[in-house]
Amino acid sequence: MNGWSLKNMRRLVVAVIGMTVLVIGIAMIVLPGPAIIVIPAALGILATEFAWARSALNRVRDLIQRRNNKEKPS
């Protein structure tokens, strides 16, 4: 397979699928659709192979938790 290992192929497939879902989620910000669900899902897909996506997903989770904590009455 000309230097392509199974790991590289998996990484490429995850990148293509994850980026496609991410672009769709970003488009849903201005188009009708559940962007708030699709974007974290895309980051979850990408986080299986990429550290930058894992870091972004953790930041999104922290942001959501902080917003939820602010909304709860004391």
N, CA, C, O and CB atoms as a CASP TS submission, in Angstrom:
PFRMAT TS
TARGET T0000
AUTHOR 0000-0000-0000
METHOD Language model
MODEL 1
PARENT N/A
ATOM      1  N   MET     1       0.817  -1.195   0.000  1.00  0.00           N
ATOM      2  CA  MET     1       0.000   0.000   0.000  1.00  0.00           C
ATOM      3  C   MET     1       0.860   1.258   0.000  1.00  0.00           C
ATOM      4  O   MET     1       0.419   2.312   0.458  1.00  0.00           O
ATOM      5  CB  MET     1      -0.929  -0.001   1.198  1.00  0.00           C
ATOM      6  N   ASN     2       2.048   1.156  -0.495  1.00  0.00           N
ATOM      7  CA  ASN     2       2.924   2.299  -0.709  1.00  0.00           C
ATOM      8  C   ASN     2       3.214   3.116   0.557  1.00  0.00           C
ATOM      9  O   ASN     2       3.108   4.342   0.532  1.00  0.00           O
ATOM     10  CB  ASN     2       2.320   3.188  -1.738  1.00  0.00           C
ATOM     11  N   GLY     3       3.567   2.472   1.627  1.00  0.00           N
ATOM     12  CA  GLY     3       3.924   3.182   2.850  1.00  0.00           C
ATOM     13  C   GLY     3       2.754   3.565   3.740  1.00  0.00           C
ATOM     14  O   GLY     3       2.956   4.145   4.807  1.00  0.00           O
ATOM     15  N   TRP     4       1.552   3.256   3.326  1.00  0.00           N
ATOM     16  CA  TRP     4       0.383   3.568   4.143  1.00  0.00           C
ATOM     17  C   TRP     4       0.135   2.425   5.108  1.00  0.00           C
ATOM     18  O   TRP     4      -0.132   1.295   4.698  1.00  0.00           O
ATOM     19  CB  TRP     4      -0.866   3.824   3.260  1.00  0.00           C
ATOM     20  N   SER     5       0.225   2.726   6.385  1.00  0.00           N
ATOM     21  CA  SER     5      -0.081   1.708   7.379  1.00  0.00           C
ATOM     22  C   SER     5      -1.567   1.790   7.726  1.00  0.00           C
ATOM     23  O   SER     5      -2.252   2.751   7.378  1.00  0.00           O
ATOM     24  CB  SER     5       0.801   1.885   8.652  1.00  0.00           C
ATOM     25  N   LEU     6      -2.035   0.781   8.404  1.00  0.00           N
ATOM     26  CA  LEU     6      -3.443   0.757   8.823  1.00  0.00           C
ATOM     27  C   LEU     6      -3.747   1.933   9.745  1.00  0.00           C
ATOM     28  O   LEU     6      -4.835   2.505   9.693  1.00  0.00           O
ATOM     29  CB  LEU     6      -3.779  -0.575   9.532  1.00  0.00           C
ATOM     30  N   LYS     7      -2.772   2.292  10.594  1.00  0.00           N
ATOM     31  CA  LYS     7      -2.958   3.415  11.512  1.00  0.00           C
ATOM     32  C   LYS     7      -3.122   4.730  10.739  1.00  0.00           C
ATOM     33  O   LYS     7      -3.971   5.554  11.080  1.00  0.00           O
ATOM     34  CB  LYS     7      -1.765   3.513  12.485  1.00  0.00           C
ATOM     35  N   ASN     8      -2.318   4.915   9.716  1.00  0.00           N
ATOM     36  CA  ASN     8      -2.437   6.136   8.910  1.00  0.00           C
ATOM     37  C   ASN     8      -3.751   6.193   8.150  1.00  0.00           C
ATOM     38  O   ASN     8      -4.352   7.259   8.018  1.00  0.00           O
ATOM     39  CB  ASN     8      -1.280   6.235   7.932  1.00  0.00           C
ATOM     40  N   MET     9      -4.197   5.047   7.650  1.00  0.00           N
ATOM     41  CA  MET     9      -5.477   5.002   6.938  1.00  0.00           C
ATOM     42  C   MET     9      -6.625   5.331   7.891  1.00  0.00           C
ATOM     43  O   MET     9      -7.535   6.081   7.537  1.00  0.00           O
ATOM     44  CB  MET     9      -5.695   3.612   6.295  1.00  0.00           C
ATOM     45  N   ARG    10      -6.579   4.769   9.099  1.00  0.00           N
ATOM     46  CA  ARG    10      -7.621   5.048  10.093  1.00  0.00           C
ATOM     47  C   ARG    10      -7.624   6.536  10.440  1.00  0.00           C
ATOM     48  O   ARG    10      -8.684   7.154  10.542  1.00  0.00           O
ATOM     49  CB  ARG    10      -7.405   4.193  11.373  1.00  0.00           C
ATOM     50  N   ARG    11      -6.460   7.091  10.618  1.00  0.00           N
ATOM     51  CA  ARG    11      -6.339   8.508  10.959  1.00  0.00           C
ATOM     52  C   ARG    11      -6.917   9.387   9.846  1.00  0.00           C
ATOM     53  O   ARG    11      -7.583  10.387  10.117  1.00  0.00           O
ATOM     54  CB  ARG    11      -4.864   8.875  11.217  1.00  0.00           C
ATOM     55  N   LEU    12      -6.658   9.008   8.603  1.00  0.00           N
ATOM     56  CA  LEU    12      -7.180   9.753   7.471  1.00  0.00           C
ATOM     57  C   LEU    12      -8.709   9.659   7.405  1.00  0.00           C
ATOM     58  O   LEU    12      -9.387  10.660   7.174  1.00  0.00           O
ATOM     59  CB  LEU    12      -6.560   9.238   6.171  1.00  0.00           C
ATOM     60  N   VAL    13      -9.238   8.466   7.606  1.00  0.00           N
ATOM     61  CA  VAL    13     -10.695   8.277   7.575  1.00  0.00           C
ATOM     62  C   VAL    13     -11.357   9.075   8.696  1.00  0.00           C
ATOM     63  O   VAL    13     -12.371   9.736   8.470  1.00  0.00           O
ATOM     64  CB  VAL    13     -11.055   6.775   7.702  1.00  0.00           C
ATOM     65  N   VAL    14     -10.793   9.019   9.898  1.00  0.00           N
ATOM     66  CA  VAL    14     -11.341   9.779  11.026  1.00  0.00           C
ATOM     67  C   VAL    14     -11.279  11.274  10.735  1.00  0.00           C
ATOM     68  O   VAL    14     -12.221  12.003  11.047  1.00  0.00           O
ATOM     69  CB  VAL    14     -10.574   9.454  12.329  1.00  0.00           C
ATOM     70  N   ALA    15     -10.183  11.739  10.142  1.00  0.00           N
ATOM     71  CA  ALA    15     -10.039  13.156   9.820  1.00  0.00           C
ATOM     72  C   ALA    15     -11.084  13.599   8.806  1.00  0.00           C
ATOM     73  O   ALA    15     -11.698  14.653   8.971  1.00  0.00           O
ATOM     74  CB  ALA    15      -8.636  13.440   9.286  1.00  0.00           C
ATOM     75  N   VAL    16     -11.292  12.813   7.766  1.00  0.00           N
ATOM     76  CA  VAL    16     -12.264  13.190   6.730  1.00  0.00           C
ATOM     77  C   VAL    16     -13.677  13.199   7.296  1.00  0.00           C
ATOM     78  O   VAL    16     -14.423  14.154   7.079  1.00  0.00           O
ATOM     79  CB  VAL    16     -12.182  12.224   5.529  1.00  0.00           C
ATOM     80  N   ILE    17     -14.051  12.154   8.015  1.00  0.00           N
ATOM     81  CA  ILE    17     -15.399  12.089   8.581  1.00  0.00           C
ATOM     82  C   ILE    17     -15.598  13.186   9.626  1.00  0.00           C
ATOM     83  O   ILE    17     -16.612  13.884   9.611  1.00  0.00           O
ATOM     84  CB  ILE    17     -15.656  10.704   9.206  1.00  0.00           C
ATOM     85  N   GLY    18     -14.645  13.336  10.520  1.00  0.00           N
ATOM     86  CA  GLY    18     -14.763  14.345  11.578  1.00  0.00           C
ATOM     87  C   GLY    18     -14.829  15.762  11.038  1.00  0.00           C
ATOM     88  O   GLY    18     -15.636  16.567  11.504  1.00  0.00           O
ATOM     89  N   MET    19     -13.989  16.078  10.059  1.00  0.00           N
ATOM     90  CA  MET    19     -14.002  17.419   9.491  1.00  0.00           C
ATOM     91  C   MET    19     -15.295  17.682   8.716  1.00  0.00           C
ATOM     92  O   MET    19     -15.813  18.799   8.723  1.00  0.00           O
ATOM     93  CB  MET    19     -12.793  17.615   8.579  1.00  0.00           C
ATOM     94  N   THR    20     -15.809  16.653   8.053  1.00  0.00           N
ATOM     95  CA  THR    20     -17.074  16.809   7.330  1.00  0.00           C
ATOM     96  C   THR    20     -18.208  17.122   8.306  1.00  0.00           C
ATOM     97  O   THR    20     -19.007  18.027   8.069  1.00  0.00           O
ATOM     98  CB  THR    20     -17.400  15.533   6.518  1.00  0.00           C
ATOM     99  N   VAL    21     -18.272  16.373   9.393  1.00  0.00           N
ATOM    100  CA  VAL    21     -19.315  16.617  10.400  1.00  0.00           C
ATOM    101  C   VAL    21     -19.110  17.994  11.038  1.00  0.00           C
ATOM    102  O   VAL    21     -20.084  18.695  11.316  1.00  0.00           O
ATOM    103  CB  VAL    21     -19.300  15.504  11.493  1.00  0.00           C
ATOM    104  N   LEU    22     -17.869  18.384  11.268  1.00  0.00           N
ATOM    105  CA  LEU    22     -17.586  19.695  11.857  1.00  0.00           C
ATOM    106  C   LEU    22     -18.031  20.823  10.931  1.00  0.00           C
ATOM    107  O   LEU    22     -18.635  21.793  11.389  1.00  0.00           O
ATOM    108  CB  LEU    22     -16.089  19.830  12.165  1.00  0.00           C
ATOM    109  N   VAL    23     -17.743  20.710   9.648  1.00  0.00           N
ATOM    110  CA  VAL    23     -18.169  21.740   8.684  1.00  0.00           C
ATOM    111  C   VAL    23     -19.696  21.817   8.635  1.00  0.00           C
ATOM    112  O   VAL    23     -20.260  22.910   8.574  1.00  0.00           O
ATOM    113  CB  VAL    23     -17.599  21.439   7.265  1.00  0.00           C
ATOM    114  N   ILE    24     -20.357  20.675   8.661  1.00  0.00           N
ATOM    115  CA  ILE    24     -21.820  20.663   8.681  1.00  0.00           C
ATOM    116  C   ILE    24     -22.328  21.354   9.950  1.00  0.00           C
ATOM    117  O   ILE    24     -23.281  22.131   9.897  1.00  0.00           O
ATOM    118  CB  ILE    24     -22.358  19.206   8.600  1.00  0.00           C
ATOM    119  N   GLY    25     -21.691  21.070  11.088  1.00  0.00           N
ATOM    120  CA  GLY    25     -22.089  21.708  12.342  1.00  0.00           C
ATOM    121  C   GLY    25     -21.880  23.205  12.325  1.00  0.00           C
ATOM    122  O   GLY    25     -22.714  23.955  12.834  1.00  0.00           O
ATOM    123  N   ILE    26     -20.776  23.653  11.745  1.00  0.00           N
ATOM    124  CA  ILE    26     -20.516  25.093  11.649  1.00  0.00           C
ATOM    125  C   ILE    26     -21.552  25.743  10.737  1.00  0.00           C
ATOM    126  O   ILE    26     -22.019  26.847  11.013  1.00  0.00           O
ATOM    127  CB  ILE    26     -19.079  25.363  11.119  1.00  0.00           C
ATOM    128  N   ALA    27     -21.907  25.066   9.661  1.00  0.00           N
ATOM    129  CA  ALA    27     -22.942  25.596   8.767  1.00  0.00           C
ATOM    130  C   ALA    27     -24.275  25.695   9.491  1.00  0.00           C
ATOM    131  O   ALA    27     -25.070  26.589   9.200  1.00  0.00           O
ATOM    132  CB  ALA    27     -23.085  24.712   7.516  1.00  0.00           C
ATOM    133  N   MET    28     -24.529  24.793  10.426  1.00  0.00           N
ATOM    134  CA  MET    28     -25.785  24.807  11.163  1.00  0.00           C
ATOM    135  C   MET    28     -25.892  25.979  12.124  1.00  0.00           C
ATOM    136  O   MET    28     -26.964  26.229  12.676  1.00  0.00           O
ATOM    137  CB  MET    28     -25.945  23.523  11.919  1.00  0.00           C
ATOM    138  N   ILE    29     -24.810  26.695  12.330  1.00  0.00           N
ATOM    139  CA  ILE    29     -24.888  27.892  13.172  1.00  0.00           C
ATOM    140  C   ILE    29     -25.796  28.925  12.501  1.00  0.00           C
ATOM    141  O   ILE    29     -26.574  29.607  13.169  1.00  0.00           O
ATOM    142  CB  ILE    29     -23.468  28.490  13.427  1.00  0.00           C
ATOM    143  N   VAL    30     -25.688  29.031  11.172  1.00  0.00           N
ATOM    144  CA  VAL    30     -26.515  29.999  10.455  1.00  0.00           C
ATOM    145  C   VAL    30     -27.702  29.338   9.758  1.00  0.00           C
ATOM    146  O   VAL    30     -28.685  30.007   9.442  1.00  0.00           O
ATOM    147  CB  VAL    30     -25.675  30.747   9.436  1.00  0.00           C
ATOM    148  N   LEU    31     -27.616  28.037   9.520  1.00  0.00           N
ATOM    149  CA  LEU    31     -28.709  27.294   8.899  1.00  0.00           C
ATOM    150  C   LEU    31     -29.501  26.580   9.989  1.00  0.00           C
ATOM    151  O   LEU    31     -29.002  26.411  11.102  1.00  0.00           O
ATOM    152  CB  LEU    31     -28.173  26.278   7.844  1.00  0.00           C
ATOM    153  N   PRO    32     -30.710  26.166   9.689  1.00  0.00           N
ATOM    154  CA  PRO    32     -31.474  25.444  10.707  1.00  0.00           C
ATOM    155  C   PRO    32     -30.852  24.080  10.999  1.00  0.00           C
ATOM    156  O   PRO    32     -30.493  23.334  10.088  1.00  0.00           O
ATOM    157  CB  PRO    32     -32.931  25.272  10.257  1.00  0.00           C
ATOM    158  N   GLY    33     -30.736  23.780  12.262  1.00  0.00           N
ATOM    159  CA  GLY    33     -30.177  22.498  12.657  1.00  0.00           C
ATOM    160  C   GLY    33     -29.558  22.575  14.038  1.00  0.00           C
ATOM    161  O   GLY    33     -29.326  23.667  14.557  1.00  0.00           O
ATOM    162  N   PRO    34     -29.292  21.431  14.634  1.00  0.00           N
ATOM    163  CA  PRO    34     -28.771  21.375  16.005  1.00  0.00           C
ATOM    164  C   PRO    34     -27.242  21.507  16.072  1.00  0.00           C
ATOM    165  O   PRO    34     -26.548  20.546  16.402  1.00  0.00           O
ATOM    166  CB  PRO    34     -29.193  20.070  16.656  1.00  0.00           C
ATOM    167  N   ALA    35     -26.730  22.684  15.763  1.00  0.00           N
ATOM    168  CA  ALA    35     -25.281  22.902  15.750  1.00  0.00           C
ATOM    169  C   ALA    35     -24.661  22.622  17.116  1.00  0.00           C
ATOM    170  O   ALA    35     -23.530  22.143  17.195  1.00  0.00           O
ATOM    171  CB  ALA    35     -24.965  24.336  15.321  1.00  0.00           C
ATOM    172  N   ILE    36     -25.388  22.913  18.182  1.00  0.00           N
ATOM    173  CA  ILE    36     -24.856  22.738  19.530  1.00  0.00           C
ATOM    174  C   ILE    36     -24.630  21.258  19.863  1.00  0.00           C
ATOM    175  O   ILE    36     -23.894  20.930  20.793  1.00  0.00           O
ATOM    176  CB  ILE    36     -25.805  23.363  20.552  1.00  0.00           C
ATOM    177  N   ILE    37     -25.262  20.381  19.103  1.00  0.00           N
ATOM    178  CA  ILE    37     -25.051  18.938  19.286  1.00  0.00           C
ATOM    179  C   ILE    37     -24.036  18.408  18.283  1.00  0.00           C
ATOM    180  O   ILE    37     -23.203  17.568  18.622  1.00  0.00           O
ATOM    181  CB  ILE    37     -26.381  18.173  19.144  1.00  0.00           C
ATOM    182  N   VAL    38     -24.105  18.899  17.053  1.00  0.00           N
ATOM    183  CA  VAL    38     -23.271  18.362  15.969  1.00  0.00           C
ATOM    184  C   VAL    38     -21.797  18.742  16.144  1.00  0.00           C
ATOM    185  O   VAL    38     -20.920  17.917  15.887  1.00  0.00           O
ATOM    186  CB  VAL    38     -23.779  18.868  14.615  1.00  0.00           C
ATOM    187  N   ILE    39     -21.513  19.962  16.571  1.00  0.00           N
ATOM    188  CA  ILE    39     -20.116  20.392  16.711  1.00  0.00           C
ATOM    189  C   ILE    39     -19.387  19.589  17.791  1.00  0.00           C
ATOM    190  O   ILE    39     -18.288  19.105  17.520  1.00  0.00           O
ATOM    191  CB  ILE    39     -20.054  21.890  17.044  1.00  0.00           C
ATOM    192  N   PRO    40     -19.937  19.421  19.005  1.00  0.00           N
ATOM    193  CA  PRO    40     -19.247  18.562  19.966  1.00  0.00           C
ATOM    194  C   PRO    40     -19.128  17.108  19.504  1.00  0.00           C
ATOM    195  O   PRO    40     -18.147  16.433  19.819  1.00  0.00           O
ATOM    196  CB  PRO    40     -19.966  18.608  21.287  1.00  0.00           C
ATOM    197  N   ALA    41     -20.123  16.629  18.760  1.00  0.00           N
ATOM    198  CA  ALA    41     -20.033  15.262  18.229  1.00  0.00           C
ATOM    199  C   ALA    41     -18.871  15.150  17.254  1.00  0.00           C
ATOM    200  O   ALA    41     -18.143  14.158  17.264  1.00  0.00           O
ATOM    201  CB  ALA    41     -21.352  14.854  17.535  1.00  0.00           C
ATOM    202  N   ALA    42     -18.697  16.156  16.419  1.00  0.00           N
ATOM    203  CA  ALA    42     -17.579  16.158  15.475  1.00  0.00           C
ATOM    204  C   ALA    42     -16.247  16.199  16.220  1.00  0.00           C
ATOM    205  O   ALA    42     -15.301  15.503  15.851  1.00  0.00           O
ATOM    206  CB  ALA    42     -17.687  17.356  14.511  1.00  0.00           C
ATOM    207  N   LEU    43     -16.180  17.008  17.258  1.00  0.00           N
ATOM    208  CA  LEU    43     -14.950  17.054  18.057  1.00  0.00           C
ATOM    209  C   LEU    43     -14.698  15.719  18.745  1.00  0.00           C
ATOM    210  O   LEU    43     -13.549  15.306  18.903  1.00  0.00           O
ATOM    211  CB  LEU    43     -15.027  18.177  19.104  1.00  0.00           C
ATOM    212  N   GLY    44     -15.762  15.047  19.150  1.00  0.00           N
ATOM    213  CA  GLY    44     -15.618  13.717  19.744  1.00  0.00           C
ATOM    214  C   GLY    44     -15.048  12.714  18.750  1.00  0.00           C
ATOM    215  O   GLY    44     -14.206  11.888  19.102  1.00  0.00           O
ATOM    216  N   ILE    45     -15.510  12.791  17.511  1.00  0.00           N
ATOM    217  CA  ILE    45     -14.975  11.905  16.472  1.00  0.00           C
ATOM    218  C   ILE    45     -13.491  12.204  16.248  1.00  0.00           C
ATOM    219  O   ILE    45     -12.665  11.292  16.210  1.00  0.00           O
ATOM    220  CB  ILE    45     -15.769  12.068  15.145  1.00  0.00           C
ATOM    221  N   LEU    46     -13.167  13.473  16.102  1.00  0.00           N
ATOM    222  CA  LEU    46     -11.772  13.863  15.857  1.00  0.00           C
ATOM    223  C   LEU    46     -10.880  13.578  17.063  1.00  0.00           C
ATOM    224  O   LEU    46      -9.695  13.287  16.898  1.00  0.00           O
ATOM    225  CB  LEU    46     -11.696  15.346  15.501  1.00  0.00           C
ATOM    226  N   ALA    47     -11.435  13.657  18.271  1.00  0.00           N
ATOM    227  CA  ALA    47     -10.653  13.443  19.490  1.00  0.00           C
ATOM    228  C   ALA    47     -10.161  12.010  19.627  1.00  0.00           C
ATOM    229  O   ALA    47      -9.251  11.742  20.411  1.00  0.00           O
ATOM    230  CB  ALA    47     -11.476  13.809  20.699  1.00  0.00           C
ATOM    231  N   THR    48     -10.756  11.078  18.870  1.00  0.00           N
ATOM    232  CA  THR    48     -10.270   9.698  18.938  1.00  0.00           C
ATOM    233  C   THR    48      -8.879   9.562  18.351  1.00  0.00           C
ATOM    234  O   THR    48      -8.173   8.599  18.653  1.00  0.00           O
ATOM    235  CB  THR    48     -11.224   8.767  18.214  1.00  0.00           C
ATOM    236  N   GLU    49      -8.469  10.517  17.510  1.00  0.00           N
ATOM    237  CA  GLU    49      -7.164  10.433  16.855  1.00  0.00           C
ATOM    238  C   GLU    49      -6.274  11.654  17.038  1.00  0.00           C
ATOM    239  O   GLU    49      -5.062  11.553  16.848  1.00  0.00           O
ATOM    240  CB  GLU    49      -7.360  10.206  15.412  1.00  0.00           C
ATOM    241  N   PHE    50      -6.835  12.807  17.403  1.00  0.00           N
ATOM    242  CA  PHE    50      -6.061  14.046  17.418  1.00  0.00           C
ATOM    243  C   PHE    50      -6.121  14.729  18.783  1.00  0.00           C
ATOM    244  O   PHE    50      -7.197  14.927  19.346  1.00  0.00           O
ATOM    245  CB  PHE    50      -6.568  14.997  16.336  1.00  0.00           C
ATOM    246  N   ALA    51      -4.953  15.083  19.300  1.00  0.00           N
ATOM    247  CA  ALA    51      -4.869  15.720  20.617  1.00  0.00           C
ATOM    248  C   ALA    51      -5.495  17.111  20.605  1.00  0.00           C
ATOM    249  O   ALA    51      -6.117  17.502  21.593  1.00  0.00           O
ATOM    250  CB  ALA    51      -3.412  15.809  21.071  1.00  0.00           C
ATOM    251  N   TRP    52      -5.353  17.865  19.529  1.00  0.00           N
ATOM    252  CA  TRP    52      -5.924  19.216  19.468  1.00  0.00           C
ATOM    253  C   TRP    52      -7.450  19.157  19.580  1.00  0.00           C
ATOM    254  O   TRP    52      -8.060  20.040  20.185  1.00  0.00           O
ATOM    255  CB  TRP    52      -5.509  19.924  18.151  1.00  0.00           C
ATOM    256  N   ALA    53      -8.060  18.140  19.011  1.00  0.00           N
ATOM    257  CA  ALA    53      -9.512  18.005  19.090  1.00  0.00           C
ATOM    258  C   ALA    53      -9.938  17.603  20.501  1.00  0.00           C
ATOM    259  O   ALA    53     -10.975  18.047  20.994  1.00  0.00           O
ATOM    260  CB  ALA    53     -10.014  16.972  18.064  1.00  0.00           C
ATOM    261  N   ARG    54      -9.136  16.763  21.142  1.00  0.00           N
ATOM    262  CA  ARG    54      -9.422  16.365  22.524  1.00  0.00           C
ATOM    263  C   ARG    54      -9.377  17.588  23.433  1.00  0.00           C
ATOM    264  O   ARG    54     -10.214  17.741  24.322  1.00  0.00           O
ATOM    265  CB  ARG    54      -8.412  15.290  23.011  1.00  0.00           C
ATOM    266  N   SER    55      -8.397  18.455  23.204  1.00  0.00           N
ATOM    267  CA  SER    55      -8.280  19.677  23.994  1.00  0.00           C
ATOM    268  C   SER    55      -9.472  20.607  23.741  1.00  0.00           C
ATOM    269  O   SER    55     -10.018  21.188  24.680  1.00  0.00           O
ATOM    270  CB  SER    55      -6.960  20.399  23.665  1.00  0.00           C
ATOM    271  N   ALA    56      -9.870  20.746  22.480  1.00  0.00           N
ATOM    272  CA  ALA    56     -11.023  21.590  22.150  1.00  0.00           C
ATOM    273  C   ALA    56     -12.303  21.027  22.758  1.00  0.00           C
ATOM    274  O   ALA    56     -13.141  21.782  23.251  1.00  0.00           O
ATOM    275  CB  ALA    56     -11.176  21.719  20.627  1.00  0.00           C
ATOM    276  N   LEU    57     -12.457  19.715  22.724  1.00  0.00           N
ATOM    277  CA  LEU    57     -13.634  19.075  23.305  1.00  0.00           C
ATOM    278  C   LEU    57     -13.683  19.308  24.810  1.00  0.00           C
ATOM    279  O   LEU    57     -14.755  19.557  25.361  1.00  0.00           O
ATOM    280  CB  LEU    57     -13.637  17.569  22.999  1.00  0.00           C
ATOM    281  N   ASN    58     -12.544  19.232  25.475  1.00  0.00           N
ATOM    282  CA  ASN    58     -12.503  19.502  26.923  1.00  0.00           C
ATOM    283  C   ASN    58     -12.882  20.945  27.220  1.00  0.00           C
ATOM    284  O   ASN    58     -13.575  21.209  28.203  1.00  0.00           O
ATOM    285  CB  ASN    58     -11.103  19.202  27.491  1.00  0.00           C
ATOM    286  N   ARG    59     -12.440  21.887  26.383  1.00  0.00           N
ATOM    287  CA  ARG    59     -12.812  23.290  26.585  1.00  0.00           C
ATOM    288  C   ARG    59     -14.311  23.491  26.401  1.00  0.00           C
ATOM    289  O   ARG    59     -14.931  24.242  27.154  1.00  0.00           O
ATOM    290  CB  ARG    59     -12.038  24.195  25.617  1.00  0.00           C
ATOM    291  N   VAL    60     -14.897  22.828  25.408  1.00  0.00           N
ATOM    292  CA  VAL    60     -16.344  22.933  25.180  1.00  0.00           C
ATOM    293  C   VAL    60     -17.105  22.348  26.371  1.00  0.00           C
ATOM    294  O   VAL    60     -18.084  22.934  26.833  1.00  0.00           O
ATOM    295  CB  VAL    60     -16.749  22.204  23.866  1.00  0.00           C
ATOM    296  N   ARG    61     -16.656  21.199  26.864  1.00  0.00           N
ATOM    297  CA  ARG    61     -17.313  20.594  28.040  1.00  0.00           C
ATOM    298  C   ARG    61     -17.247  21.515  29.246  1.00  0.00           C
ATOM    299  O   ARG    61     -18.239  21.687  29.954  1.00  0.00           O
ATOM    300  CB  ARG    61     -16.665  19.243  28.385  1.00  0.00           C
ATOM    301  N   ASP    62     -16.075  22.113  29.486  1.00  0.00           N
ATOM    302  CA  ASP    62     -15.924  23.034  30.619  1.00  0.00           C
ATOM    303  C   ASP    62     -16.844  24.250  30.465  1.00  0.00           C
ATOM    304  O   ASP    62     -17.457  24.698  31.434  1.00  0.00           O
ATOM    305  CB  ASP    62     -14.454  23.494  30.745  1.00  0.00           C
ATOM    306  N   LEU    63     -16.933  24.770  29.259  1.00  0.00           N
ATOM    307  CA  LEU    63     -17.796  25.923  29.007  1.00  0.00           C
ATOM    308  C   LEU    63     -19.252  25.582  29.270  1.00  0.00           C
ATOM    309  O   LEU    63     -19.972  26.365  29.890  1.00  0.00           O
ATOM    310  CB  LEU    63     -17.625  26.417  27.572  1.00  0.00           C
ATOM    311  N   ILE    64     -19.687  24.435  28.810  1.00  0.00           N
ATOM    312  CA  ILE    64     -21.077  24.008  29.023  1.00  0.00           C
ATOM    313  C   ILE    64     -21.351  23.806  30.511  1.00  0.00           C
ATOM    314  O   ILE    64     -22.409  24.199  31.003  1.00  0.00           O
ATOM    315  CB  ILE    64     -21.374  22.703  28.243  1.00  0.00           C
ATOM    316  N   GLN    65     -20.413  23.199  31.230  1.00  0.00           N
ATOM    317  CA  GLN    65     -20.602  22.984  32.664  1.00  0.00           C
ATOM    318  C   GLN    65     -20.673  24.306  33.417  1.00  0.00           C
ATOM    319  O   GLN    65     -21.492  24.461  34.322  1.00  0.00           O
ATOM    320  CB  GLN    65     -19.471  22.123  33.226  1.00  0.00           C
ATOM    321  N   ARG    66     -19.816  25.265  33.047  1.00  0.00           N
ATOM    322  CA  ARG    66     -19.857  26.568  33.716  1.00  0.00           C
ATOM    323  C   ARG    66     -21.172  27.279  33.452  1.00  0.00           C
ATOM    324  O   ARG    66     -21.735  27.896  34.356  1.00  0.00           O
ATOM    325  CB  ARG    66     -18.693  27.442  33.257  1.00  0.00           C
ATOM    326  N   ARG    67     -21.666  27.201  32.223  1.00  0.00           N
ATOM    327  CA  ARG    67     -22.955  27.840  31.912  1.00  0.00           C
ATOM    328  C   ARG    67     -24.095  27.170  32.656  1.00  0.00           C
ATOM    329  O   ARG    67     -25.009  27.844  33.132  1.00  0.00           O
ATOM    330  CB  ARG    67     -23.227  27.799  30.405  1.00  0.00           C
ATOM    331  N   ASN    68     -24.050  25.852  32.761  1.00  0.00           N
ATOM    332  CA  ASN    68     -25.100  25.139  33.499  1.00  0.00           C
ATOM    333  C   ASN    68     -25.061  25.482  34.978  1.00  0.00           C
ATOM    334  O   ASN    68     -26.112  25.593  35.609  1.00  0.00           O
ATOM    335  CB  ASN    68     -24.955  23.628  33.313  1.00  0.00           C
ATOM    336  N   ASN    69     -23.868  25.654  35.545  1.00  0.00           N
ATOM    337  CA  ASN    69     -23.753  25.998  36.956  1.00  0.00           C
ATOM    338  C   ASN    69     -24.261  27.420  37.226  1.00  0.00           C
ATOM    339  O   ASN    69     -24.811  27.688  38.295  1.00  0.00           O
ATOM    340  CB  ASN    69     -22.298  25.859  37.414  1.00  0.00           C
ATOM    341  N   LYS    70     -24.081  28.324  36.269  1.00  0.00           N
ATOM    342  CA  LYS    70     -24.571  29.697  36.431  1.00  0.00           C
ATOM    343  C   LYS    70     -26.083  29.750  36.402  1.00  0.00           C
ATOM    344  O   LYS    70     -26.685  30.572  37.093  1.00  0.00           O
ATOM    345  CB  LYS    70     -24.004  30.601  35.344  1.00  0.00           C
ATOM    346  N   GLU    71     -26.708  28.891  35.618  1.00  0.00           N
ATOM    347  CA  GLU    71     -28.149  28.919  35.456  1.00  0.00           C
ATOM    348  C   GLU    71     -28.893  28.299  36.636  1.00  0.00           C
ATOM    349  O   GLU    71     -30.075  28.587  36.828  1.00  0.00           O
ATOM    350  CB  GLU    71     -28.526  28.210  34.193  1.00  0.00           C
ATOM    351  N   LYS    72     -28.242  27.465  37.421  1.00  0.00           N
ATOM    352  CA  LYS    72     -28.896  26.814  38.563  1.00  0.00           C
ATOM    353  C   LYS    72     -29.106  27.844  39.672  1.00  0.00           C
ATOM    354  O   LYS    72     -28.188  28.581  40.032  1.00  0.00           O
ATOM    355  CB  LYS    72     -28.048  25.605  39.084  1.00  0.00           C
ATOM    356  N   PRO    73     -30.321  27.885  40.207  1.00  0.00           N
ATOM    357  CA  PRO    73     -30.565  28.810  41.327  1.00  0.00           C
ATOM    358  C   PRO    73     -29.855  28.308  42.588  1.00  0.00           C
ATOM    359  O   PRO    73     -29.775  27.106  42.840  1.00  0.00           O
ATOM    360  CB  PRO    73     -32.094  28.964  41.592  1.00  0.00           C
ATOM    361  N   SER    74     -29.349  29.252  43.362  1.00  0.00           N
ATOM    362  CA  SER    74     -28.627  28.893  44.592  1.00  0.00           C
ATOM    363  C   SER    74     -29.539  28.692  45.751  1.00  0.00           C
ATOM    364  O   SER    74     -29.081  28.387  46.852  1.00  0.00           O
ATOM    365  CB  SER    74     -27.625  29.940  44.939  1.00  0.00           C
TER
END
